[in-house]
Amino acid sequence: MQKIRSRLVNFRVTDEELEQLKAAASVQGSRCLSEFARLVMLGTATGAQFPAVSESLNGKLSLFDRRLNVLEANVARLVDALGGRDNNGHQA
């Protein structure tokens, strides 16, 4: 049986930080930003690393893939912000 969460923890972030958190949560496959923040914060508080990435090749590739996905999401948002322009500055 899952415990009911009734306590609220609150902190402020910039618009850019919020977008970074959303992208990271999406890459991790979290259901929501709250779940992602809870897992990261609890993992950090207990000394665990989240996401737990081993020093093995698989762990390093997994980390690289997540970072690439975050970069891809950020580039897509940048393209949208620029109005969908192509590499030559023309409207796509």
BAVEX-747301 format. One record per residue: residue number from 1; residue in one letter; x, y, z of N, C-alpha, C, O in turn. Coordinates in steps of 0.1 Angstrom, whole numbers. Example, Ala and Ser with C-alpha at 12.3 -4.5 7.8 and 13.67 -1.06 7.14 Angstrom:
atom nr->1	rest->A	n.px->132	n.py->-57	n.pz->78	ca.px->123	ca.py->-45	ca.pz->78	c.px->132	c.py->-33	c.pz->78	o.px->142	o.py->-33	o.pz->85
atom nr->2	rest->S	n.px->128	n.py->-22	n.pz->71	ca.px->137	ca.py->-11	ca.pz->71	c.px->129	c.py->0	c.pz->79	o.px->134	o.py->11	o.pz->80
This chain:
atom nr->1	rest->M	n.px->8	n.py->-12	n.pz->0	ca.px->0	ca.py->0	ca.pz->0	c.px->9	c.py->13	c.pz->0	o.px->18	o.py->14	o.pz->8
atom nr->2	rest->Q	n.px->6	n.py->21	n.pz->-9	ca.px->14	ca.py->34	ca.pz->-10	c.px->10	c.py->44	c.pz->0	o.px->-2	o.py->46	o.pz->3
atom nr->3	rest->K	n.px->20	n.py->50	n.pz->7	ca.px->17	ca.py->60	ca.pz->17	c.px->12	c.py->73	c.pz->10	o.px->16	o.py->76	o.pz->-1
atom nr->4	rest->I	n.px->2	n.py->79	n.pz->17	ca.px->-3	ca.py->92	ca.pz->11	c.px->7	c.py->103	c.pz->15	o.px->11	o.py->105	o.pz->26
atom nr->5	rest->R	n.px->10	n.py->111	n.pz->5	ca.px->19	ca.py->122	ca.pz->6	c.px->11	c.py->134	c.pz->10	o.px->3	o.py->139	o.pz->2
atom nr->6	rest->S	n.px->13	n.py->140	n.pz->22	ca.px->5	ca.py->151	ca.pz->26	c.px->13	c.py->164	c.pz->29	o.px->8	o.py->174	o.pz->32
atom nr->7	rest->R	n.px->26	n.py->163	n.pz->28	ca.px->35	ca.py->174	ca.pz->31	c.px->40	c.py->180	c.pz->18	o.px->42	o.py->173	o.pz->8
atom nr->8	rest->L	n.px->42	n.py->193	n.pz->18	ca.px->46	ca.py->201	ca.pz->7	c.px->60	c.py->207	c.pz->9	o.px->62	o.py->213	o.pz->19
atom nr->9	rest->V	n.px->69	n.py->205	n.pz->-1	ca.px->82	ca.py->212	ca.pz->0	c.px->82	c.py->221	c.pz->-13	o.px->78	o.py->217	o.pz->-24
atom nr->10	rest->N	n.px->86	n.py->233	n.pz->-10	ca.px->85	ca.py->244	ca.pz->-21	c.px->98	c.py->251	c.pz->-23	o.px->105	o.py->254	o.pz->-13
atom nr->11	rest->F	n.px->102	n.py->253	n.pz->-35	ca.px->114	ca.py->262	ca.pz->-38	c.px->112	c.py->268	c.pz->-51	o.px->105	o.py->263	o.pz->-60
atom nr->12	rest->R	n.px->119	n.py->279	n.pz->-53	ca.px->118	ca.py->287	ca.pz->-65	c.px->129	c.py->284	c.pz->-75	o.px->140	o.py->281	o.pz->-71
atom nr->13	rest->V	n.px->125	n.py->285	n.pz->-88	ca.px->135	ca.py->283	ca.pz->-99	c.px->132	c.py->293	c.pz->-109	o.px->121	o.py->299	o.pz->-110
atom nr->14	rest->T	n.px->142	n.py->296	n.pz->-118	ca.px->140	ca.py->305	ca.pz->-129	c.px->132	c.py->298	c.pz->-140	o.px->131	o.py->285	o.pz->-139
atom nr->15	rest->D	n.px->128	n.py->305	n.pz->-150	ca.px->121	ca.py->298	ca.pz->-162	c.px->130	c.py->288	c.pz->-168	o.px->126	o.py->277	o.pz->-172
atom nr->16	rest->E	n.px->143	n.py->292	n.pz->-170	ca.px->153	ca.py->283	ca.pz->-176	c.px->155	c.py->270	c.pz->-168	o.px->156	o.py->259	o.pz->-173
atom nr->17	rest->E	n.px->156	n.py->272	n.pz->-154	ca.px->158	ca.py->261	ca.pz->-146	c.px->146	c.py->251	c.pz->-146	o.px->147	o.py->239	o.pz->-146
atom nr->18	rest->L	n.px->134	n.py->257	n.pz->-147	ca.px->122	ca.py->249	ca.pz->-148	c.px->122	c.py->241	c.pz->-161	o.px->118	o.py->229	o.pz->-161
atom nr->19	rest->E	n.px->126	n.py->247	n.pz->-172	ca.px->126	ca.py->239	ca.pz->-185	c.px->137	c.py->228	c.pz->-184	o.px->135	o.py->217	o.pz->-189
atom nr->20	rest->Q	n.px->148	n.py->231	n.pz->-177	ca.px->158	ca.py->221	ca.pz->-176	c.px->153	c.py->209	c.pz->-167	o.px->156	o.py->197	o.pz->-170
atom nr->21	rest->L	n.px->146	n.py->212	n.pz->-156	ca.px->140	ca.py->202	ca.pz->-148	c.px->130	c.py->194	c.pz->-155	o.px->130	o.py->181	o.pz->-154
atom nr->22	rest->K	n.px->122	n.py->200	n.pz->-163	ca.px->112	ca.py->193	ca.pz->-171	c.px->118	c.py->184	c.pz->-181	o.px->114	o.py->172	o.pz->-183
atom nr->23	rest->A	n.px->128	n.py->189	n.pz->-188	ca.px->135	ca.py->180	ca.pz->-198	c.px->142	c.py->168	c.pz->-191	o.px->141	o.py->157	o.pz->-196
atom nr->24	rest->A	n.px->148	n.py->171	n.pz->-179	ca.px->155	ca.py->160	ca.pz->-172	c.px->145	c.py->150	c.pz->-167	o.px->147	o.py->137	o.pz->-168
atom nr->25	rest->A	n.px->134	n.py->154	n.pz->-162	ca.px->123	ca.py->145	ca.pz->-158	c.px->118	c.py->137	c.pz->-169	o.px->115	o.py->125	o.pz->-168
atom nr->26	rest->S	n.px->116	n.py->143	n.pz->-181	ca.px->111	ca.py->136	ca.pz->-192	c.px->121	c.py->125	c.pz->-197	o.px->118	o.py->114	o.pz->-200
atom nr->27	rest->V	n.px->134	n.py->129	n.pz->-197	ca.px->145	ca.py->119	ca.pz->-201	c.px->145	c.py->108	c.pz->-192	o.px->147	o.py->96	o.pz->-196
atom nr->28	rest->Q	n.px->143	n.py->110	n.pz->-179	ca.px->143	ca.py->99	ca.pz->-169	c.px->131	c.py->91	c.pz->-169	o.px->130	o.py->80	o.pz->-163
atom nr->29	rest->G	n.px->120	n.py->95	n.pz->-176	ca.px->108	ca.py->88	ca.pz->-177	c.px->99	c.py->90	c.pz->-164	o.px->91	o.py->81	o.pz->-162
atom nr->30	rest->S	n.px->101	n.py->100	n.pz->-157	ca.px->93	ca.py->103	ca.pz->-145	c.px->79	c.py->106	c.pz->-149	o.px->77	o.py->112	o.pz->-160
atom nr->31	rest->R	n.px->69	n.py->102	n.pz->-141	ca.px->55	ca.py->105	ca.pz->-144	c.px->52	c.py->120	c.pz->-144	o.px->44	o.py->125	o.pz->-151
atom nr->32	rest->C	n.px->59	n.py->127	n.pz->-135	ca.px->57	ca.py->142	ca.pz->-133	c.px->70	c.py->148	c.pz->-127	o.px->79	o.py->141	o.pz->-123
atom nr->33	rest->L	n.px->70	n.py->161	n.pz->-127	ca.px->81	ca.py->168	ca.pz->-122	c.px->83	c.py->166	c.pz->-107	o.px->94	o.py->165	o.pz->-102
atom nr->34	rest->S	n.px->72	n.py->165	n.pz->-100	ca.px->72	ca.py->162	ca.pz->-85	c.px->79	c.py->149	c.pz->-82	o.px->88	o.py->148	o.pz->-73
atom nr->35	rest->E	n.px->76	n.py->138	n.pz->-90	ca.px->82	ca.py->125	ca.pz->-88	c.px->97	c.py->126	c.pz->-90	o.px->105	o.py->121	o.pz->-82
atom nr->36	rest->F	n.px->101	n.py->133	n.pz->-101	ca.px->115	ca.py->134	ca.pz->-104	c.px->122	c.py->142	c.pz->-93	o.px->133	o.py->137	o.pz->-89
atom nr->37	rest->A	n.px->117	n.py->153	n.pz->-89	ca.px->124	ca.py->161	ca.pz->-79	c.px->125	c.py->153	c.pz->-66	o.px->135	o.py->154	o.pz->-59
atom nr->38	rest->R	n.px->114	n.py->146	n.pz->-62	ca.px->114	ca.py->138	ca.pz->-50	c.px->125	c.py->127	c.pz->-50	o.px->133	o.py->126	o.pz->-41
atom nr->39	rest->L	n.px->126	n.py->120	n.pz->-61	ca.px->136	ca.py->110	ca.pz->-62	c.px->150	c.py->115	c.pz->-62	o.px->159	o.py->109	o.pz->-56
atom nr->40	rest->V	n.px->152	n.py->126	n.pz->-69	ca.px->166	ca.py->132	ca.pz->-69	c.px->169	c.py->137	c.pz->-55	o.px->180	o.py->135	o.pz->-50
atom nr->41	rest->M	n.px->160	n.py->145	n.pz->-49	ca.px->163	ca.py->150	ca.pz->-36	c.px->165	c.py->140	c.pz->-25	o.px->174	o.py->141	o.pz->-17
atom nr->42	rest->L	n.px->157	n.py->130	n.pz->-25	ca.px->159	ca.py->119	ca.pz->-15	c.px->171	c.py->111	c.pz->-18	o.px->178	o.py->107	o.pz->-8
atom nr->43	rest->G	n.px->174	n.py->109	n.pz->-30	ca.px->187	ca.py->102	ca.pz->-34	c.px->199	c.py->109	c.pz->-29	o.px->209	o.py->104	o.pz->-24
atom nr->44	rest->T	n.px->199	n.py->123	n.pz->-31	ca.px->210	ca.py->131	ca.pz->-27	c.px->211	c.py->132	c.pz->-12	o.px->222	o.py->131	o.pz->-6
atom nr->45	rest->A	n.px->200	n.py->132	n.pz->-5	ca.px->200	ca.py->134	ca.pz->9	c.px->205	c.py->121	c.pz->16	o.px->211	o.py->122	o.pz->27
atom nr->46	rest->T	n.px->203	n.py->110	n.pz->10	ca.px->208	ca.py->97	ca.pz->16	c.px->221	c.py->93	c.pz->11	o.px->227	o.py->83	o.pz->15
atom nr->47	rest->G	n.px->227	n.py->102	n.pz->3	ca.px->241	ca.py->99	ca.pz->-3	c.px->240	c.py->90	c.pz->-15	o.px->251	o.py->87	o.pz->-21
atom nr->48	rest->A	n.px->229	n.py->86	n.pz->-19	ca.px->228	ca.py->78	ca.pz->-32	c.px->228	c.py->88	c.pz->-43	o.px->225	o.py->99	o.pz->-42
atom nr->49	rest->Q	n.px->233	n.py->82	n.pz->-55	ca.px->234	ca.py->90	ca.pz->-67	c.px->222	c.py->88	c.pz->-75	o.px->219	o.py->76	o.pz->-78
atom nr->50	rest->F	n.px->215	n.py->98	n.pz->-80	ca.px->204	ca.py->96	ca.pz->-89	c.px->206	c.py->104	c.pz->-101	o.px->208	o.py->116	o.pz->-100
atom nr->51	rest->P	n.px->205	n.py->99	n.pz->-113	ca.px->203	ca.py->84	ca.pz->-115	c.px->216	c.py->77	c.pz->-111	o.px->227	o.py->82	o.pz->-114
atom nr->52	rest->A	n.px->214	n.py->65	n.pz->-106	ca.px->226	ca.py->57	ca.pz->-102	c.px->233	c.py->52	c.pz->-115	o.px->227	o.py->44	o.pz->-123
atom nr->53	rest->V	n.px->245	n.py->57	n.pz->-117	ca.px->252	ca.py->54	ca.pz->-129	c.px->265	c.py->47	c.pz->-125	o.px->274	o.py->54	o.pz->-119
atom nr->54	rest->S	n.px->267	n.py->35	n.pz->-129	ca.px->279	ca.py->28	ca.pz->-126	c.px->290	c.py->33	c.pz->-135	o.px->287	o.py->40	o.pz->-145
atom nr->55	rest->E	n.px->302	n.py->29	n.pz->-132	ca.px->314	ca.py->33	ca.pz->-140	c.px->316	c.py->24	c.pz->-152	o.px->325	o.py->25	o.pz->-159
atom nr->56	rest->S	n.px->306	n.py->14	n.pz->-153	ca.px->307	ca.py->5	ca.pz->-165	c.px->305	c.py->12	c.pz->-178	o.px->299	o.py->23	o.pz->-178
atom nr->57	rest->L	n.px->308	n.py->6	n.pz->-189	ca.px->305	ca.py->12	ca.pz->-202	c.px->291	c.py->14	c.pz->-204	o.px->287	o.py->24	o.pz->-209
atom nr->58	rest->N	n.px->282	n.py->5	n.pz->-199	ca.px->268	ca.py->7	ca.pz->-201	c.px->263	c.py->19	c.pz->-193	o.px->254	o.py->26	o.pz->-198
atom nr->59	rest->G	n.px->268	n.py->21	n.pz->-181	ca.px->264	ca.py->32	ca.pz->-173	c.px->268	c.py->45	c.pz->-180	o.px->261	o.py->55	o.pz->-180
atom nr->60	rest->K	n.px->280	n.py->46	n.pz->-186	ca.px->285	ca.py->58	ca.pz->-192	c.px->277	c.py->60	c.pz->-205	o.px->274	o.py->72	o.pz->-208
atom nr->61	rest->L	n.px->274	n.py->50	n.pz->-212	ca.px->265	ca.py->52	ca.pz->-224	c.px->251	c.py->57	c.pz->-221	o.px->246	o.py->65	o.pz->-228
atom nr->62	rest->S	n.px->246	n.py->51	n.pz->-210	ca.px->233	ca.py->55	ca.pz->-205	c.px->233	c.py->70	c.pz->-202	o.px->224	o.py->78	o.pz->-205
atom nr->63	rest->L	n.px->243	n.py->74	n.pz->-194	ca.px->244	ca.py->88	ca.pz->-191	c.px->246	c.py->97	c.pz->-203	o.px->239	o.py->108	o.pz->-204
atom nr->64	rest->F	n.px->254	n.py->93	n.pz->-212	ca.px->256	ca.py->101	ca.pz->-225	c.px->242	c.py->102	c.pz->-232	o.px->239	o.py->113	o.pz->-237
atom nr->65	rest->D	n.px->235	n.py->91	n.pz->-233	ca.px->222	ca.py->91	ca.pz->-240	c.px->212	c.py->101	c.pz->-233	o.px->205	o.py->108	o.pz->-240
atom nr->66	rest->R	n.px->212	n.py->101	n.pz->-220	ca.px->203	ca.py->110	ca.pz->-213	c.px->207	c.py->125	c.pz->-215	o.px->198	o.py->133	o.pz->-218
atom nr->67	rest->R	n.px->220	n.py->127	n.pz->-215	ca.px->225	ca.py->141	ca.pz->-217	c.px->222	c.py->145	c.pz->-231	o.px->218	o.py->157	o.pz->-234
atom nr->68	rest->L	n.px->223	n.py->136	n.pz->-241	ca.px->220	ca.py->139	ca.pz->-255	c.px->205	c.py->142	c.pz->-257	o.px->202	o.py->151	o.pz->-264
atom nr->69	rest->N	n.px->197	n.py->135	n.pz->-250	ca.px->182	ca.py->137	ca.pz->-250	c.px->179	c.py->151	c.pz->-245	o.px->170	o.py->158	o.pz->-250
atom nr->70	rest->V	n.px->185	n.py->155	n.pz->-234	ca.px->183	ca.py->168	ca.pz->-228	c.px->187	c.py->179	c.pz->-238	o.px->180	o.py->189	o.pz->-240
atom nr->71	rest->L	n.px->199	n.py->177	n.pz->-244	ca.px->204	ca.py->186	ca.pz->-254	c.px->194	c.py->187	c.pz->-266	o.px->191	o.py->198	o.pz->-270
atom nr->72	rest->E	n.px->189	n.py->176	n.pz->-270	ca.px->180	ca.py->176	ca.pz->-281	c.px->167	c.py->184	c.pz->-278	o.px->162	o.py->191	o.pz->-286
atom nr->73	rest->A	n.px->162	n.py->182	n.pz->-266	ca.px->150	ca.py->189	ca.pz->-262	c.px->153	c.py->204	c.pz->-261	o.px->144	o.py->212	o.pz->-265
atom nr->74	rest->N	n.px->164	n.py->208	n.pz->-256	ca.px->168	ca.py->222	ca.pz->-255	c.px->169	c.py->228	c.pz->-269	o.px->165	o.py->240	o.pz->-271
atom nr->75	rest->V	n.px->175	n.py->221	n.pz->-278	ca.px->177	ca.py->226	ca.pz->-292	c.px->163	c.py->228	c.pz->-299	o.px->161	o.py->237	o.pz->-306
atom nr->76	rest->A	n.px->154	n.py->218	n.pz->-296	ca.px->141	ca.py->219	ca.pz->-302	c.px->133	c.py->231	c.pz->-297	o.px->126	o.py->238	o.pz->-304
atom nr->77	rest->R	n.px->135	n.py->234	n.pz->-284	ca.px->129	ca.py->246	ca.pz->-278	c.px->135	c.py->259	c.pz->-284	o.px->128	o.py->268	o.pz->-286
atom nr->78	rest->L	n.px->148	n.py->259	n.pz->-286	ca.px->154	ca.py->270	ca.pz->-292	c.px->149	c.py->272	c.pz->-306	o.px->147	o.py->284	o.pz->-310
atom nr->79	rest->V	n.px->148	n.py->262	n.pz->-314	ca.px->143	ca.py->263	ca.pz->-328	c.px->129	c.py->269	c.pz->-327	o.px->125	o.py->277	o.pz->-335
atom nr->80	rest->D	n.px->120	n.py->264	n.pz->-318	ca.px->107	ca.py->269	ca.pz->-317	c.px->107	c.py->284	c.pz->-313	o.px->99	o.py->292	o.pz->-319
atom nr->81	rest->A	n.px->116	n.py->288	n.pz->-304	ca.px->117	ca.py->302	ca.pz->-300	c.px->121	c.py->311	c.pz->-311	o.px->118	o.py->322	o.pz->-312
atom nr->82	rest->L	n.px->129	n.py->305	n.pz->-320	ca.px->134	ca.py->313	ca.pz->-332	c.px->124	c.py->313	c.pz->-343	o.px->127	o.py->318	o.pz->-354
atom nr->83	rest->G	n.px->113	n.py->307	n.pz->-341	ca.px->103	ca.py->307	ca.pz->-351	c.px->105	c.py->297	c.pz->-362	o.px->100	o.py->298	o.pz->-373
atom nr->84	rest->G	n.px->111	n.py->286	n.pz->-359	ca.px->113	ca.py->275	ca.pz->-368	c.px->122	c.py->278	c.pz->-380	o.px->120	o.py->274	o.pz->-391
atom nr->85	rest->R	n.px->132	n.py->286	n.pz->-378	ca.px->142	ca.py->290	ca.pz->-389	c.px->151	c.py->278	c.pz->-392	o.px->155	o.py->271	o.pz->-382
atom nr->86	rest->D	n.px->155	n.py->277	n.pz->-404	ca.px->165	ca.py->266	ca.pz->-408	c.px->179	c.py->272	c.pz->-406	o.px->181	o.py->283	o.pz->-401
atom nr->87	rest->N	n.px->189	n.py->264	n.pz->-410	ca.px->203	ca.py->267	ca.pz->-408	c.px->207	c.py->280	c.pz->-415	o.px->217	o.py->286	o.pz->-411
atom nr->88	rest->N	n.px->200	n.py->284	n.pz->-426	ca.px->204	ca.py->296	ca.pz->-433	c.px->196	c.py->308	c.pz->-429	o.px->196	o.py->319	o.pz->-435
atom nr->89	rest->G	n.px->188	n.py->307	n.pz->-418	ca.px->180	ca.py->318	ca.pz->-413	c.px->167	c.py->320	c.pz->-420	o.px->161	o.py->330	o.pz->-417
atom nr->90	rest->H	n.px->163	n.py->311	n.pz->-428	ca.px->150	ca.py->312	ca.pz->-435	c.px->139	c.py->305	c.pz->-427	o.px->142	o.py->295	o.pz->-420
atom nr->91	rest->Q	n.px->127	n.py->310	n.pz->-429	ca.px->116	ca.py->304	ca.pz->-422	c.px->114	c.py->290	c.pz->-428	o.px->113	o.py->288	o.pz->-440
atom nr->92	rest->A	n.px->113	n.py->280	n.pz->-419	ca.px->111	ca.py->266	ca.pz->-423	c.px->97	c.py->263	c.pz->-426	o.px->94	o.py->252	o.pz->-430
